[in-house]
Each structure stands twice: as C-alpha cells, then as structure tokens.
Amino acid sequence: MKLTKPLTRLRRSLLALLVASPALAGATLLPEDADAPAALAPSAPSALATPATRATSSVEASRVNNTVVKIFATARPPDPFKPWAKQAPRDATGSGVVIEGKRILTNAHVVQYASQIQVQSNQTGDKVTATVVAIAPGIDLAVLKLDDESFFGSHAPIARANTLPQIQDTVLAYGFPTGGASLSITKGIVSRIEYAPYNPPVAGLRIQIDAAINPGNSGGPAVVGDQMIGLAFSRLNNAQNIGYIIPNEEIELFLADIRDGQYDGKPDLLDEFQMLDNPALRAFLKLDKTVRGIVVHQPYSTDGAYPLKKWDVITHVAGTPVDNQGMVKAGAELRLNLRYVVQRAVKNGKVPLTVVRAGQTLQLELPVVTERPLLIPDLKSEYPPYFVYGPLVFSKATAQFTSVLHNNPGMMAAFNAVRSPLVTRRGDTPDAQHEELVVVSSPFFPHRLAAGYSNPSFRVIQSVNGTAIRSLSHLVALLRDLKDEFVRFESDHRGGETLVFRHSEMLAGVEEILNDNSLRAQGTPELMAVWRGQRGGLTQ
C-alpha cells in the first residue's frame, strides 16, 4: 500500500538525517519506499555501515592493534669527542610491528646503540627482551628478534600492500606516542609521494601523510584498509600535520637485502646530473627536438671502462622514459626521480640504460653502488676508533664528530676561514693520499707534557715528522716505528701550532695518563693490533 505524502516526506527527512549523522549509523532503515531518492535505492552502495560491515571493520582493527608493539630501549651512543667512552644511558620508547619470520620491524633510530631492548604488546604488562638482528641507519629501518618467540603465537604478522597507496587515500597511523601509555591511532590522508633524501647520502621513496605523527610513533605501521603501507619515521618540525612514512617498497628492499644475514645497502647511481631544459645546452649537444632525458654532468668514475661519459644524455632507465628534469612516470599522476627505477630494475648489480652520445643511441649496462665511500663517513651504529699517545687522543673525522660544526654557523665560518678539511672536504671521497681524516678529538689530558700548548681539539693531523698521514692506522704505525728523539705534529689548516714532544716522554706518560683518567685501554682493538705489530696490523 502506498504511503501518504506527509508520511513519505517524513521518511525522506529521517533518511537524510541518518546519512548525515554518524551517531545514528547503527539505526535500522525503514522498508524501501518507491518514492525514496534514487541515491538510496537498493542498487546503490549504502553510505552507512551495516552491522556486518562494522563487525568486519572491528575484527580488522583488532587484528592490526594486535600487531603493533611498544619498544623500550636504553641507548649508549658514542661520544665522538671522548671516543674512549660512551654517553650516559638514555631511555626512550618507540613503536614496532610484527612481520613474517617471527620478527619485529621498527626504525633504526629507535634501537640504534641500544644496550637493552624490550617489547610490549598493547594492553599487556609483560615485556619481552629483544635484540637487533639487522639495522640500516641510512634508510632508518631495523629488525628485532625476541628471546621468547612464543610471543608470536598470539601476535600474527600484519599484511603489507604490494602497491603504493593513492593520493588522498585514508590512512591510519598506529603507535605509542608521548602523551599516554596505550596504543594511539590517528587518522589522515596520503598527501604526497616522492623520492627524497633520508639520512645522507641515502635517498628513497617517501610518503607524506597528514595524520598526527609524534615522538614515540616512530616504527609504528601506517595502514590503509587492512594492509600496512609503510612505517612512520619522522615529522616535519615547525609545521602542522606533516608526517612521513617509509613505504613498503623500501621495506621490501631492506628485508630482501638482509636475507643473507647482513645489510649491504641500497642500489643507487652516484653520477651527477643536470637538467636538459636550456635551449643553448640542447643546441650544444646537437640534440633532436624529440630527445628527452637528463645530462650526465660528472660520471661517478673517471675510469675509461666506466660506461657513462660526460655529456651523455640518459633517455631511458630499464625502458622507462626519463624527462628533461630527470623524472619518470610512476603512475597516472605521479612523477619520481629516475633513481626510483634504478632500485627496482637492478639485476646482478647492474641497471640497463639508454643514452644518446654524440648523436648515437647506445644501450648500456651501468654498475650500481650500494654505499658511497666518504672521507668523513657516518658511524653507522659503530663506535669511533681512538688511540692515546701521551696526553693526545687521536680519532677519525666522522659525520657525528663534525655535526657540531655544521649546526653552528659561527664555528663553521671560523673553520672555513682557516681552510680546515673538516669543512672544505665535506662530501669528498677517499683517495690514495687520504683514506680518512685523522683528528685530535679532545682537549689534552691534564699532564705536564702539554704545558704551553693551546687546546688541540678539532685539529686535522697533516703530517708526523714530515710524513703525510693517510689514516689513523697509518699514524699509529708511524708512531710505533718512530726512531727520532722528537715527534712533530703538523695540522692541516692555516695558522695554529706545530706540536713538538719528546717521543720517549710521550711513551712513558701513557700509563700514568690512562690511570689518572680511568681509561681501560690505550686504543680500540684494531689500532692496538697495529701498535703491537700483530698479524693484520698495518705497517708502513
């Protein structure tokens, strides 16, 4: 029987109210009316969650909740200015997620230098001891194993999506940020996908989301639907609602790399490129107007056998066209740096390229690298080497050691003015003359031998008794074999002092200095092997 018009109008109002009000989403709809709007006809998808749908969503949410863990870490990072010591213990918390193989995936910075790690699941009081089995600080990923693997009997791994999310996909960020003890879930959308720097010189795919990411969220999963799309790892300071996640593609590369028990690094191109937009540049290269690509400004290697040459134009990477800005199409509305294709297409350490060289199209197989050697390297979860000689402490320049300069414009300007290699050679690669930069890491230990000299900290040692220094091991070997009465240390910068000591007094003072300053060893094991002339130790 037909409903009267007033009743029909009332029903339409109720239906509209149900659609607009989430609080009424559980209400049962009235029987269908022939005069109801077409958008609410049985053939159209309902805007309301049915009880069955909500139950499924609840099960999915519970399953995801069960995979997220809170990580407690006590870290003892190195002190680059006192390389014989570790910094005071620091307690920190982060997040992690259960993955296949009875493992926990988290960020490297959550567990780096941790002397103790514990894992706790949501809404439980028990903590399980964990250890790091693989870590990649460059891409900020780490894998943990648990001492008690029975934990995984009630915590199944989360499913990971095998494709990138779409821009504006709804995303949930799970984790244990500051502000509470229980699991936090924040909601947002996928805002941006790009190929961007991580911890230099490493770069990779990165997803930006506007869901709140705060300290403690690091290592927690970001989920679209019921699948993980990546791992939270940072947020943009001084900005609202800008957080970043490491997408599954980077995670899969990392997990594949560590299958053999060690992490080798991300495949990458280290050649220098420049864009091909300028008309004069195109004319100089005699390029047809149809040629698009990126110009090789400086090949990574100058070896004659290296496939790429200066002025080559890379037009395709593994068959994927490259545009004049060095970008490739990765989707209908997604352009990414060509290095994105490199990490997907590499086989047997090489990636196929199509280049235009002097008007000819060539097919090349370019070897990729997994690590860029640097004269001032990152410590990568290791502790710095050191060697004590009299009141002097020698170490090597690292990114951690020089960070105090780079974060202080005044110091940076002062060191640049005296042409210190700590500033002028930043980003350089090692060579035959300099395998690493040897620095005096600390002020003199208090001792009469240092009388009259100024603080030697941050000096780069250029030579010992006129012999140029190649590395810290080389310096130790020179001191070991020195026959001269005096030892002279020249610094590699303008101005400053030449440090002169009696060699015999420096040797005799070591034991006293070690005891006075509670040092357990004169140097790190590899350098002590050199000092004692043991097998494997460097000789001149």
Residue pairs with C-beta under 8 A, 6 or more apart in sequence:
2 34
3 11
3 33
3 35
8 33
8 35
11 30
11 33
11 36
12 35
12 36
12 37
14 30
15 29
15 30
15 36
15 37
15 40
17 24
18 24
18 25
18 27
18 29
18 48
19 40
19 47
19 48
25 48
25 49
25 54
26 51
26 54
29 48
32 41
32 42
38 44
40 46
49 57
60 225
60 226
63 156
63 158
63 226
64 158
64 172
64 174
64 221
64 223
64 226
65 122
65 174
65 183
66 121
66 122
66 154
66 155
66 156
67 97
67 98
67 155
67 156
67 157
67 158
67 221
68 95
68 96
68 97
68 121
68 122
68 174
68 175
68 176
68 183
68 220
68 221
69 95
69 96
69 97
69 98
69 104
69 119
69 120
69 121
69 122
69 155
70 93
70 94
70 95
70 96
70 119
70 120
70 121
70 122
70 176
71 93
71 94
71 95
71 96
71 104
71 106
71 110
71 111
71 117
71 118
71 119
71 120
71 130
71 144
71 219
72 91
72 92
72 93
72 117
72 118
72 119
72 120
72 127
73 91
73 92
73 93
73 94
73 110
73 111
73 114
73 116
73 117
73 118
74 89
74 90
74 91
74 92
74 114
74 115
74 116
74 117
75 89
75 90
75 92
75 111
75 112
75 113
75 114
75 115
76 86
76 87
76 88
76 89
76 90
76 113
76 114
76 115
77 86
77 87
77 90
77 112
77 113
78 86
78 87
78 113
78 379
78 383
78 384
78 400
79 85
79 86
79 87
80 379
80 384
80 395
80 398
80 400
80 401
80 441
81 401
81 441
81 442
81 457
82 441
82 442
83 383
83 384
83 385
83 386
83 393
83 395
83 441
83 442
83 524
84 386
84 388
84 393
84 519
84 520
84 521
86 113
86 383
89 115
92 110
93 176
93 216
94 106
94 107
94 110
94 111
94 175
94 176
94 216
94 217
94 218
94 219
94 220
95 106
95 110
95 174
95 175
95 176
95 216
95 217
95 218
95 219
95 220
95 232
96 104
96 105
96 106
96 110
96 119
96 144
96 219
96 220
97 104
97 105
97 106
97 158
97 174
97 219
97 220
97 221
97 228
97 231
98 104
98 105
98 152
98 155
98 156
98 157
98 158
99 105
99 143
99 157
99 158
99 160
99 255
100 157
102 145
102 146
102 149
102 152
103 133
103 143
103 144
103 145
104 119
104 130
104 143
104 144
104 145
104 146
105 141
105 142
105 143
105 144
105 219
105 231
105 251
106 141
106 142
106 143
106 144
106 218
106 219
106 231
107 140
107 141
107 142
107 218
107 219
107 231
107 232
107 233
107 246
108 135
108 136
108 137
108 139
108 140
108 141
108 142
108 381
109 137
109 140
109 218
109 233
110 142
110 218
110 219
111 117
111 132
111 135
111 142
111 144
112 135
112 137
112 142
112 381
113 381
114 132
116 129
117 129
117 130
117 131
117 132
117 144
118 127
118 128
118 129
118 130
119 127
119 128
119 129
119 130
119 144
119 146
119 151
120 126
120 127
120 128
121 151
121 155
122 182
122 183
123 182
123 183
128 146
128 147
128 148
128 151
129 146
129 147
129 148
130 144
130 145
130 146
130 147
131 144
131 145
131 147
132 142
132 143
132 144
133 143
133 144
133 145
133 258
134 142
134 143
134 254
134 258
134 262
134 263
135 141
135 142
135 143
135 263
135 381
136 142
136 254
136 257
136 263
136 265
137 199
137 378
137 380
137 381
138 198
138 199
138 201
138 202
138 265
138 266
138 378
138 380
139 198
139 199
139 202
139 204
139 246
139 250
139 254
139 266
140 198
140 199
140 233
140 234
140 246
141 231
141 246
141 250
141 251
141 254
143 255
143 258
146 152
158 221
158 223
158 227
158 228
159 226
159 227
159 228
160 227
160 228
160 229
160 248
160 251
160 252
161 224
161 227
161 228
161 229
161 248
162 248
164 193
164 205
164 207
164 229
164 247
164 249
164 330
164 331
164 334
165 171
165 190
165 193
165 207
165 224
165 229
166 190
167 189
167 190
167 191
167 192
167 193
167 333
167 334
168 189
168 190
169 189
169 190
169 224
169 229
170 187
170 188
170 189
170 224
171 187
171 188
171 189
171 190
171 209
171 211
171 222
171 223
171 224
171 229
172 185
172 186
172 187
172 211
172 222
172 223
172 224
173 185
173 186
173 187
173 188
173 209
173 211
173 212
173 213
173 217
173 220
173 221
173 222
173 223
173 232
173 243
173 245
174 183
174 184
174 185
174 220
174 221
174 222
174 223
175 183
175 184
175 216
175 217
175 218
175 219
175 220
175 232
176 182
176 183
176 184
176 216
176 217
176 220
177 184
177 212
177 213
177 214
177 215
177 216
177 217
178 214
178 215
178 216
179 214
184 217
186 211
186 212
186 213
187 211
188 209
188 210
188 211
188 212
188 241
188 243
189 209
189 210
189 211
190 207
190 208
190 209
190 224
190 229
191 208
191 209
191 210
191 242
192 207
192 208
193 205
193 206
193 207
193 208
193 247
193 334
193 336
194 205
194 206
194 208
194 336
194 337
195 203
195 204
195 205
195 206
195 336
195 337
195 339
195 340
196 203
196 204
196 206
197 203
198 204
198 206
199 378
201 270
201 372
201 374
202 265
202 266
202 268
203 268
203 337
203 339
204 246
204 250
204 266
204 343
205 247
205 249
205 250
205 336
205 340
206 244
206 245
206 246
206 247
207 222
207 229
207 230
207 244
207 245
207 246
207 247
208 242
208 243
208 244
209 222
209 243
209 244
209 245
210 241
210 242
210 243
211 222
211 241
211 243
212 241
212 243
213 232
213 234
213 235
213 243
213 244
214 235
217 232
217 235
217 243
218 232
218 233
218 234
219 231
219 232
219 233
220 231
220 232
221 228
221 230
221 231
221 232
222 228
222 229
222 230
222 231
222 232
222 245
223 229
228 248
229 245
229 247
229 248
230 245
230 246
230 247
230 248
230 250
230 251
231 245
231 246
231 251
232 243
232 244
232 245
233 244
233 245
233 246
234 243
234 244
235 242
235 243
235 244
236 242
236 243
236 244
249 344
253 266
253 343
254 263
257 263
257 264
257 265
257 266
264 370
264 371
265 369
265 370
265 371
266 343
266 370
267 342
267 343
267 346
267 349
267 351
267 368
267 369
267 370
268 339
268 342
268 343
268 368
268 369
268 370
268 372
269 300
269 338
269 339
269 342
269 351
269 366
269 368
269 369
270 300
270 369
270 372
271 296
271 297
271 298
271 299
271 300
271 308
272 296
272 297
272 298
272 300
273 294
273 295
273 296
273 297
273 314
273 326
274 294
274 295
274 297
275 294
275 295
275 324
275 325
275 326
276 282
276 287
276 292
276 293
276 294
276 295
276 313
276 324
277 324
277 325
281 295
282 289
282 291
285 295
285 311
285 313
286 358
286 359
287 313
287 356
291 313
291 315
291 356
292 315
292 321
292 322
292 323
292 324
293 313
293 314
293 315
293 316
293 322
293 323
293 324
293 355
293 356
294 313
294 314
294 322
294 324
294 325
294 326
294 338
295 311
295 312
295 313
296 308
296 309
296 310
296 311
296 312
296 313
296 314
296 355
297 310
298 310
299 306
299 308
299 309
299 310
300 306
300 308
300 369
307 353
307 364
307 365
307 366
307 367
308 353
308 355
308 364
308 366
309 357
311 357
312 355
312 356
312 357
313 355
313 356
313 357
314 322
314 338
314 353
314 354
314 355
315 321
315 322
315 354
315 355
315 356
315 361
316 322
316 353
316 354
317 328
317 338
317 341
317 342
317 345
317 351
317 352
317 353
317 354
318 341
318 342
318 344
318 345
318 351
318 352
318 353
319 352
319 354
320 328
320 329
320 338
320 341
320 345
321 328
321 329
322 328
322 338
323 335
326 337
326 338
327 335
327 336
327 337
327 338
328 335
328 336
328 337
328 338
328 340
328 341
329 335
330 336
330 340
341 351
342 351
342 368
345 351
345 352
346 368
349 367
349 368
350 365
350 366
350 367
350 368
351 365
351 366
351 368
352 363
352 364
352 365
352 366
353 363
353 364
353 365
353 366
354 361
354 362
354 363
354 364
355 361
355 362
355 364
356 362
372 429
373 429
373 430
374 399
374 427
374 428
374 429
374 430
375 397
375 421
375 425
375 428
375 429
375 430
375 434
375 436
375 437
376 397
376 398
376 399
376 401
376 402
376 422
376 425
376 426
376 427
376 428
376 437
377 398
377 399
377 436
378 398
378 399
378 400
379 398
379 399
379 400
383 524
384 395
384 396
384 398
384 400
384 401
384 441
385 395
385 396
385 472
385 523
385 524
385 526
385 527
386 393
386 394
386 395
386 441
386 523
386 524
386 527
387 393
387 394
387 395
387 472
387 475
387 476
387 522
387 523
387 524
387 527
387 531
388 394
388 445
388 510
388 513
388 514
388 519
388 522
388 523
389 479
389 506
389 510
390 447
390 449
390 450
390 501
390 505
390 506
390 507
390 509
390 510
390 513
391 444
391 445
391 446
391 447
391 449
391 450
391 509
391 513
392 440
392 444
392 445
392 456
392 489
392 499
392 506
393 440
393 441
393 442
393 445
394 438
394 439
394 440
394 441
394 461
394 472
394 475
394 476
395 401
395 438
395 439
395 441
395 472
396 436
396 437
396 438
396 439
396 471
396 472
397 421
397 422
397 436
397 437
397 438
397 439
397 460
401 439
401 441
402 422
402 426
404 411
405 411
405 412
405 415
405 422
405 423
405 458
406 412
406 426
412 423
415 422
415 423
415 458
415 493
416 423
416 424
418 493
418 494
418 495
418 496
419 493
419 494
420 458
420 460
420 492
420 493
421 437
421 460
421 492
421 493
422 437
422 439
422 458
422 460
425 434
425 437
430 436
432 470
433 468
433 470
434 470
434 471
435 470
435 471
435 474
436 471
436 472
437 460
437 492
438 460
438 461
438 469
438 471
438 472
438 475
439 458
439 459
439 460
439 461
440 456
440 457
440 458
440 459
440 461
441 457
442 457
443 455
443 456
443 457
444 450
444 453
444 455
444 456
445 513
445 516
445 517
446 516
447 509
447 512
447 513
447 516
449 501
449 505
449 506
449 509
453 497
453 499
454 497
456 499
459 489
459 491
459 492
459 493
459 496
460 491
460 492
460 493
461 469
461 475
461 489
461 490
461 491
461 492
462 468
462 469
462 490
462 491
462 492
463 469
463 488
463 489
463 490
464 475
464 478
464 479
464 482
464 487
464 488
464 489
464 490
465 478
465 482
465 484
465 486
465 487
465 488
466 488
467 478
469 475
469 478
471 538
472 527
473 526
473 527
473 530
473 537
473 538
474 538
474 540
476 523
476 527
476 530
476 531
476 538
477 530
477 537
477 538
477 539
477 540
478 540
479 487
479 503
479 531
480 530
480 531
480 533
481 539
481 540
482 503
484 503
485 502
485 503
485 504
486 500
486 501
486 502
486 503
487 500
487 501
487 502
487 503
487 506
488 498
488 499
488 500
489 498
489 499
489 500
490 498
491 497
491 498
510 522
513 519
514 520
514 521
514 522
521 528
522 528
522 531
523 531
529 536
529 537
530 537
530 538
531 537
533 539
